[in-house]
Each structure stands twice: as C-alpha cells, then as structure tokens.
Amino acid sequence: MRKTFTLIAIVLAIFFGWRILGLGMANHYAVTAPELALKWRSSHPEALLQAARRHAEAGNWPAAKRDAQKALKARPLDGRPLAILAQAADATGDKQQAALLYQKAVRWAPRDLPTRVWLLQHALQNRDAAAAVVHMDALLRLQPQLLERLQPQANLLAVTPQARPALLKTLAAGPPWRAEFLAGLARSDYPIDAIAPLFAGLNTTPETPISEIDPWLSRLRQEGRALQAYVTWVTRVPESQRTALGNVFDGGFEIPQEEQPGMFAWQTPGIAGATAYWSANRGTLGENSYVVEFEGRRTPFAHLYQALAIPPGQWKLTWRAKALDLNTERGLIWQIYCEPSGAVLLESPPMRGQFEWREQSAAFSVPPECQGQLLRLLIPARIPAETAISGMLWLDGISITPAKSSDMPKTLL
C-alpha cells in the first residue's frame, strides 16, 4: 500500500512538474516565439494573441481570426483579441462590424493605441465630434508625442463649429497636452477669424492660465490686432492683480516677478552677464523696485519689456531711476516701437554713471496705424563692443500718461 502511494506521488509530481515546465516555457516564448510557446501550451492566451498579431501583419486573416478567437476564449476580458478581430473585419470590408468590435475592444483595452487610432479616424470620417475628441484625448494622454501627427486633426476640430463644444469641454478639464495644442493652433495656417471662437470659448474657462494663451495673443499682435489681444489678456488677469492695470502694467513692480501675468506684463528673461530682480529699497514709491546688476562684460541687454496697446495720440513716458557706477558707453534707454511694423516711436535719453533717485520723462506720439507697441529697456549698441557694461540700475514708478503740448518735442507737434 505504501509503495502504491509512493508511485502515485511520483506520477503526480511528474505530471505537475511537466505542467509547470510547460507553462514556464510557454510564458518564456509567448512574445518572442509564439508558435514554439503554443507547442508547450496550446491554449496559452498571450501566445495565441501574439500569433494572431503575426498573422494579421502578414495579411493572413483566417489564421488571425482563428487564433484571436482562441485567445479571447482563454481570456474573455482581454480587449486585444477583439482588436485583431476588428482589424480582420476592417480588412475584409465590413466597416460596421469593425466599428462594433473596436468599441468593445476599447472598453477592455483602453490603452491600446491602434484601437484608439482606428476609432479616432472612424469618428472623424463619420463627423462624430464628441467621439473624436474622446479618442484624441486618450491617445495624447497615452503618447503626448503623437500631438505633432494629430495636430491637423485637432485643429480641424477646433475650427469646426459642431465639434468645438466637445473640444472646449475636454480642454476645460486641463489635459496635459492642452498648452502645446493651443500653441500649435495659434501658429496654424487657419485665418484668425476661424480660430478666434475656440480661444473665445477658453475665456469662460478660468483654469486655462494666461501662459497657455500667450501664443494666441502673439498671433493677434503679429496680424495687427493688438487691441483684441489686450482685451483678451485683460479678461484673464487675476482679480487680485487688476489694480495694476494701466497703460503700463504694474509700473511699480509690486507684483512678484514670477507672478507677472503674460505678455502685457513685465517680461524678464535671463541673460548671461546680468542679474535682474525685484527689490525692496528706500526711495521707491511702493514696496519694490526693479534692479539689474551688470558684471562688467559684454551684455547685449534688452531683457526688460512688456507689450502695450496705447491708443493713437500724444503721450509721455515717466519713470524714476537710480544708478550706481553704471559704466556703459551707450547707456541704457527706454525704447517704444510699433508692432508688427517695428517703427520706433521713442528712444529716451540714456541712463549711465551714478545718480540718486530722480524722475525722468520723455514724450512720444502714437500714429493711427500703430495699434500695438512694445516698451523695452535696452543698450542701443551699434557694435558688440558697445554692449560692455558694469554697475547697477534701479527703476520704479513707470507710467504712460497723456502728454501736454508743452511736453512734446517741437518735431512731434
């Protein structure tokens, strides 16, 4: 009796050992050599799936369907075999069956890229905007780098009135691809009037930060619509910063540098050879002032600026400044020029040397054709050697107000 139990135990051990070995070998070869894996385990679901995929790539649809059906039977909740069955239906011309199978597949395999791509194209072809947006959003969340390829389709949805509400709803949810998409749309070949409704819709979405609509504002300015850009920008300025609105936004540098809201506020990109920051200093009108320190080398500085939208007329730029050992051949000046023409409206007297806080001003005229302008602090260098600069400059109390006749140079009267 004991020998019988021992024999049974040995047989069972061999049987289960062989089963475990077979499963291990099937698992090992399932992806790289599915045919070999199926010799070890004929019902292995992953091996059947991979075999079906290989048959599909070769265009052998009967074999692909056979193995996909077996894989689905072995693993009923796996959407990937359904996707292969959908491919087979599509390849044989049964679009309706393909759509039904893909829709089932995406429920069980929502991260399957080929399924999403097919459903996106199908939705676009059938003008199903809501479905197209859903599948595009899923694709771009899975593979953000696909935006370059999908940008034309996304732009088409943006300029199609029937599709726009679905797209705006998705954008309002803050998808990670939103900023890049909006930049691409703003740079597209579509005319401004075709794009404008999408960006107007974003104005009702406070979650969209100003930085994400800056490319649109740039497009408006480039095409001579600075006033439209400015009005759009104003609607996005946070309530807490609205007291800083004016012909010059935050002329006293009271809003922290990192919280300046977009292009109609102060822009201060970094540059080698200079350090610029907001600083609390005596002699200013409020809590802060702007200060820039130069390291004594060639520094083609033009790195404090903001866009303006001043109406035509005669104006006066006023500012307060202080300098410490500001050694520069050409000095630092304020320049105001029209956009997009580039016509210079103002070049202020140069600031250099050393002086305590003092108020300065310069008058200029905005012609009727100049809807938008740019205010910039810069070194008006003609050659690289003239960009050599050292020392410090403080600025505060910058404003643009209507000029009196007595303020205007005779050449501007």
C-alpha positions in Angstrom: 0.0 0.0 0.0 2.8 2.3 0.9 4.5 1.6 -2.4 1.3 2.4 -4.3 1.0 5.8 -2.6 4.7 6.5 -3.4 4.1 5.6 -7.0 1.1 7.8 -7.2 3.0 10.7 -5.6 5.8 10.3 -8.1 3.4 10.2 -11.0 1.6 13.4 -9.7 4.9 15.1 -9.2 6.0 14.3 -12.7 2.6 15.4 -14.1 2.5 18.7 -12.2 6.2 19.3 -12.8 5.7 18.8 -16.6 2.7 21.2 -16.4 4.7 23.8 -14.6 7.6 23.4 -17.1 5.2 23.6 -20.0 3.7 26.8 -18.6 7.1 28.3 -17.8 8.3 27.6 -21.4 5.1 28.9 -22.9 5.4 32.1 -20.8 9.1 32.5 -21.9 8.4 32.2 -25.6 4.9 33.7 -25.7 6.0 37.1 -27.2 9.2 36.2 -29.0 8.3 32.8 -30.5 4.5 32.3 -30.1 4.5 29.2 -32.3 7.0 27.5 -30.1 5.1 28.6 -27.0 1.9 27.0 -28.3 3.7 23.7 -28.7 4.3 23.8 -24.9 0.8 25.1 -24.1 -1.8 25.2 -27.0 -4.2 27.4 -25.1 -1.7 30.0 -23.8 -3.6 33.3 -24.2 -0.6 35.6 -24.7 1.0 33.2 -27.3 -2.3 33.0 -29.1 -2.6 36.7 -29.2 0.9 37.2 -30.5 0.4 34.5 -33.1 -2.8 36.3 -34.2 -0.9 39.6 -34.5 1.8 38.0 -36.6 -0.9 36.5 -38.9 -2.6 39.9 -39.1 0.7 41.6 -40.1 1.1 39.0 -42.8 -2.4 39.6 -44.1 -3.4 36.0 -43.2 -6.8 37.0 -41.8 -8.4 33.5 -41.5 -5.4 32.4 -39.3 -5.5 35.7 -37.4 -9.2 35.3 -36.6 -8.8 31.7 -35.5 -6.0 32.5 -33.0 -7.7 35.7 -31.8 -10.9 33.8 -31.1 -8.9 31.2 -29.2 -7.2 33.9 -27.2 -10.5 35.6 -26.4 -11.9 32.3 -25.2 -8.9 31.8 -23.0 -9.1 35.3 -21.6 -12.6 36.8 -22.2 -11.9 40.1 -20.6 -8.9 41.0 -22.8 -9.7 43.6 -25.4 -6.7 43.0 -27.5 -8.0 39.8 -29.3 -11.2 41.8 -30.1 -9.0 44.5 -31.7 -7.5 41.8 -34.0 -10.9 40.6 -34.9 -11.9 44.2 -35.6 -8.8 44.5 -37.9 -9.9 41.4 -39.8 -13.4 42.8 -40.3 -12.0 46.1 -41.5 -9.6 44.4 -43.9 -12.4 42.4 -45.4 -14.6 45.5 -45.9 -17.0 45.1 -43.0 -16.7 48.5 -41.5 -19.8 48.3 -39.4 -18.6 45.0 -37.7 -15.2 46.5 -37.3 -16.6 49.5 -35.5 -18.6 47.3 -33.1 -15.6 45.1 -32.3 -13.3 48.1 -31.8 -15.8 49.7 -29.5 -15.9 46.5 -27.4 -12.2 46.3 -27.5 -11.5 49.8 -26.2 -13.7 49.0 -23.1 -11.4 46.2 -22.1 -8.2 47.6 -23.5 -8.5 51.4 -23.2 -4.7 51.9 -23.6 -4.4 50.0 -26.9 -3.1 52.6 -29.3 -4.1 51.0 -32.6 -7.6 50.7 -31.4 -7.8 54.3 -30.4 -6.2 55.5 -33.7 -8.8 53.5 -35.7 -11.7 54.8 -33.6 -10.4 58.4 -33.9 -10.2 58.1 -37.7 -13.6 56.4 -37.8 -15.2 59.2 -35.7 -13.6 61.9 -37.9 -14.9 60.2 -41.1 -18.4 60.0 -39.6 -18.3 63.5 -38.2 -18.8 62.3 -34.7 -17.0 65.1 -32.9 -17.7 64.0 -29.4 -16.2 60.6 -30.0 -13.3 62.0 -31.9 -12.4 64.3 -29.0 -12.6 61.4 -26.5 -10.3 59.2 -28.6 -7.8 62.0 -29.3 -7.6 62.9 -25.6 -7.0 59.3 -24.7 -4.3 58.9 -27.4 -2.5 62.1 -26.3 -2.6 61.2 -22.6 -1.0 57.8 -23.5 1.5 59.2 -26.0 1.9 63.0 -25.8 4.5 62.9 -28.6 1.7 62.0 -31.0 0.4 65.6 -30.9 2.7 66.6 -33.8 0.9 64.0 -36.0 -2.5 64.6 -34.6 -2.3 68.5 -34.6 -4.0 68.8 -38.1 -7.0 66.7 -36.9 -7.1 68.6 -33.6 -7.0 72.0 -35.5 -9.9 70.8 -37.7 -12.0 70.0 -34.6 -11.1 73.5 -33.2 -12.4 75.4 -36.3 -15.5 73.2 -36.9 -18.5 74.8 -35.1 -20.2 71.4 -34.5 -17.0 70.0 -32.9 -15.9 73.0 -30.9 -18.2 72.4 -27.7 -16.8 68.9 -27.2 -13.3 70.1 -27.6 -13.8 73.0 -25.2 -15.2 70.7 -22.6 -12.2 68.5 -22.8 -9.8 71.4 -22.7 -11.6 72.7 -19.6 -10.6 69.5 -17.8 -6.9 70.5 -18.2 -5.4 67.7 -20.3 -1.6 67.6 -20.2 -1.4 68.3 -24.0 -3.5 71.5 -23.8 -0.7 74.1 -23.8 1.1 72.5 -26.8 -2.1 72.1 -28.7 -3.1 75.7 -28.2 0.4 76.9 -29.3 0.1 74.8 -32.5 -3.4 76.0 -33.2 -2.3 79.6 -32.8 0.6 79.0 -35.3 -1.5 77.2 -37.8 -2.4 78.4 -41.3 -6.1 78.8 -40.4 -7.2 82.5 -40.5 -7.6 84.3 -37.2 -11.4 84.5 -37.6 -11.6 80.7 -37.8 -9.5 80.2 -34.7 -10.9 83.0 -32.6 -14.1 81.2 -31.4 -12.1 78.4 -29.8 -10.0 80.9 -27.8 -13.0 83.0 -27.0 -14.5 79.8 -25.5 -11.5 79.4 -23.4 -12.2 82.8 -21.8 -15.0 81.2 -19.9 -12.5 78.6 -18.5 -10.6 80.3 -15.7 -8.5 77.2 -15.3 -6.7 78.0 -18.5 -3.6 80.0 -17.4 -2.5 83.1 -19.3 0.7 81.5 -20.3 -1.2 79.0 -22.4 -3.0 81.7 -24.5 0.2 83.8 -25.0 0.8 82.2 -28.4 -2.7 83.3 -29.5 -2.0 86.8 -28.2 1.2 86.8 -30.2 -0.6 85.8 -33.3 -3.1 88.6 -32.8 -0.3 91.1 -32.4 1.6 89.9 -35.4 -1.5 90.4 -37.5 -2.2 94.0 -36.3 -4.8 93.1 -33.7 -3.1 94.3 -30.6 -6.2 95.8 -29.1 -8.1 92.4 -29.4 -5.1 90.7 -27.9 -5.1 93.2 -25.0 -8.8 92.9 -24.3 -8.4 89.1 -24.3 -5.5 89.3 -21.9 -7.3 91.6 -19.5 -10.1 89.1 -19.1 -7.5 86.6 -17.8 -5.8 88.9 -15.3 -6.5 87.6 -11.7 -8.8 89.8 -9.7 -6.0 90.4 -7.1 -3.8 92.0 -9.8 -6.4 94.2 -11.5 -5.3 97.3 -9.5 -2.0 97.1 -11.5 -3.8 97.6 -14.9 -2.9 100.7 -16.8 -1.1 101.9 -19.9 1.9 100.2 -18.3 1.0 97.2 -16.2 2.5 97.2 -12.7 4.7 100.2 -13.3 5.8 100.0 -9.6 7.0 96.3 -9.8 4.7 95.4 -6.9 3.6 92.1 -8.3 6.3 89.4 -7.8 8.5 88.7 -10.8 7.3 85.1 -11.0 3.6 86.1 -10.9 3.7 88.6 -13.8 0.7 87.5 -15.9 1.8 87.1 -19.5 3.0 89.3 -22.3 1.2 92.6 -21.4 3.0 92.4 -18.1 6.8 92.6 -17.4 8.9 90.0 -19.2 12.4 89.4 -17.7 14.2 86.6 -19.4 17.7 85.8 -18.1 20.9 86.8 -19.8 24.5 86.0 -19.2 26.3 88.9 -17.6 23.3 90.5 -15.8 21.1 89.6 -12.9 17.7 91.3 -12.6 15.2 91.1 -9.7 12.5 92.9 -7.8 14.0 94.5 -4.7 12.6 96.4 -1.7 14.6 99.6 -1.5 14.3 103.1 0.1 13.3 105.8 -2.3 10.7 103.8 -4.2 7.0 104.7 -4.4 5.8 101.3 -3.2 7.2 98.2 -1.7 9.5 97.2 -4.5 11.6 98.4 -7.4 13.3 96.7 -10.3 17.1 96.4 -10.1 19.6 95.0 -12.6 23.3 94.3 -11.8 25.8 94.0 -14.6 29.0 92.0 -14.3 31.3 94.2 -16.4 31.4 92.3 -19.6 29.7 92.4 -23.0 26.0 92.0 -22.3 23.6 92.8 -25.2 20.9 93.7 -22.7 17.3 94.1 -23.9 15.7 92.0 -21.3 13.0 94.1 -19.6 9.9 94.7 -21.7 6.2 94.5 -22.0 3.6 94.7 -24.7 1.4 97.8 -24.8 -1.9 98.7 -26.5 -1.9 102.5 -26.3 -4.5 104.4 -28.5 -3.2 106.9 -31.1 -2.3 110.3 -29.6 0.5 112.2 -27.8 1.9 110.5 -24.7 4.5 110.9 -22.0 6.6 108.1 -20.5 7.6 108.8 -16.9 9.9 106.8 -14.7 12.1 107.0 -11.6 15.7 105.7 -11.7 18.8 105.4 -9.7 22.3 104.3 -10.8 25.4 103.1 -9.1 28.6 103.0 -11.1 26.7 102.3 -14.3 29.6 102.3 -16.7 28.4 101.9 -20.3 29.4 103.8 -23.4 25.9 104.0 -24.9 23.9 103.9 -21.6 20.6 102.2 -21.0 17.5 103.7 -22.7 13.8 103.1 -22.9 12.6 102.3 -26.4 9.0 102.1 -27.6 8.2 100.8 -31.1 5.2 99.8 -33.1 4.2 96.2 -33.7 4.4 94.5 -36.1 6.0 97.2 -38.2 8.9 97.9 -35.8 8.7 101.7 -36.3 10.4 103.4 -33.4 8.2 105.9 -31.5 10.6 106.8 -28.7 14.2 106.5 -27.6 14.7 108.0 -24.2 17.8 109.9 -23.1 20.5 107.4 -21.9 20.9 106.5 -18.2 24.6 105.9 -17.1 27.1 107.0 -14.4 25.9 107.5 -10.8 22.9 109.4 -9.5 20.3 109.1 -6.7 16.6 108.5 -7.3 15.2 111.0 -9.8 12.2 111.3 -12.0 12.7 111.4 -15.8 10.3 111.6 -18.7 10.2 111.5 -22.5 7.3 112.4 -24.9 6.2 110.5 -27.9 3.4 110.2 -30.4 1.4 107.1 -31.5 0.1 107.3 -35.1 -3.3 106.0 -36.0 -1.9 102.9 -37.8 0.1 101.8 -34.7 -2.4 99.8 -32.7 0.2 97.8 -30.6 3.5 98.7 -29.2 6.4 97.3 -27.1 8.2 99.1 -24.3 11.7 97.8 -23.8 14.8 98.7 -21.7 18.0 98.1 -23.7 21.5 99.1 -24.6 21.3 100.8 -28.0 24.6 99.2 -29.1 25.7 99.5 -32.8 28.6 97.1 -32.4 29.3 94.3 -29.9 32.0 96.4 -28.1 29.3 98.9 -27.1 27.5 96.3 -25.0 30.2 96.3 -22.3 28.5 97.4 -19.1 29.0 97.3 -15.3 27.2 98.7 -12.3 23.6 98.8 -11.2 20.4 100.4 -12.2 17.1 100.7 -10.2 13.7 101.6 -11.8 10.3 102.4 -10.4 7.1 104.4 -11.0 6.9 103.7 -14.7 3.8 105.2 -16.3 2.5 106.4 -19.6 0.0 109.3 -19.5 -1.4 111.8 -22.0 1.1 114.5 -22.9 0.6 118.2 -22.8 1.6 120.3 -25.8 4.5 121.6 -23.7 5.8 118.1 -23.1 6.1 117.3 -26.8 9.3 118.0 -28.7 8.8 120.5 -31.5 9.5 117.8 -34.1 6.4 115.9 -32.8 4.0 118.9 -32.7 
